[in-house]
Amino acid sequence: MHISEGILPSKILISGYAITSLTLWYSLRQLNRQSNPSEGIPQAALLTAAFFVASGIHLPIPPASVHFVLNGLLGAVLGWYAFPAIFVGLLFQAVMFGHGGLTTLGINAVIMGIPALIAGFIFNLRNKTKLKLSENLSLNLFGFLSGAVGVGLATLLFFSLVITHLPSAWDQDTEKAAIYGLMLAHVPLIFIEGIFTAMVVNFLRRVKPEILIN
């Protein structure tokens, strides 16, 4: 899910940093408007660590293997903290493991961070929807949707950018065939992360409901 250096043109990389800077500023601005902006920092730090570690957990899904992203979970639990948390996690992944890179840090933050904010918005809808659902069913449904939509949108953004900006020196047919295969491998991940997010938010509601900021 990380775009490596040397694939995208400079104008996309610069645009990625511009969008990331603007989204970071807006996220921090929203957090500063809260009565206690530092209240969510402990859970943000915990989930940043989970996001950092998740990239090293690979699932063998033929014809490739994929790794957990957890951006939908971060969006559901952290709300506006999600984008700064993902940016920090990506920075450490790039520096320590070489996942992505510093030049692609901005666009990778956009790919995973913006869907996380959308996932947080979806999770928050459970408190506003007029559907007559039990609390448990509503939590599971919107938890699943936020987890699935978070990684689903990130997957869509990632592959759209890569497949439309393949370097001309590469074998286009071979690379596109590999990309389509990798796209198919991410479909089960969308359902897995949806189910995992629903399980985590349900567990948090039972043991520490105040951690669900949204």
Secondary structure, 3 states (H helix, E strand, C coil): CCCCCCCCCHHHHHHHHHHHHHHHHHHHHHHHCCCCCCCCHHHHHHHHHHHHHHCCCEEEECCEEEECCCHHHHHHHHHHHHHHHHHHHHHHHHHHHCCCCCCCHHHHHHHHHHHHHHHHHHHHHHHCCCCCCCHHHHHHHHHHHHHHHHHHHHHHHHHHHHHHCCCCCCCHHHHHHHHHHHHHHHHHHHHHHHHHHHHHHHHHHHHCHHHCCC
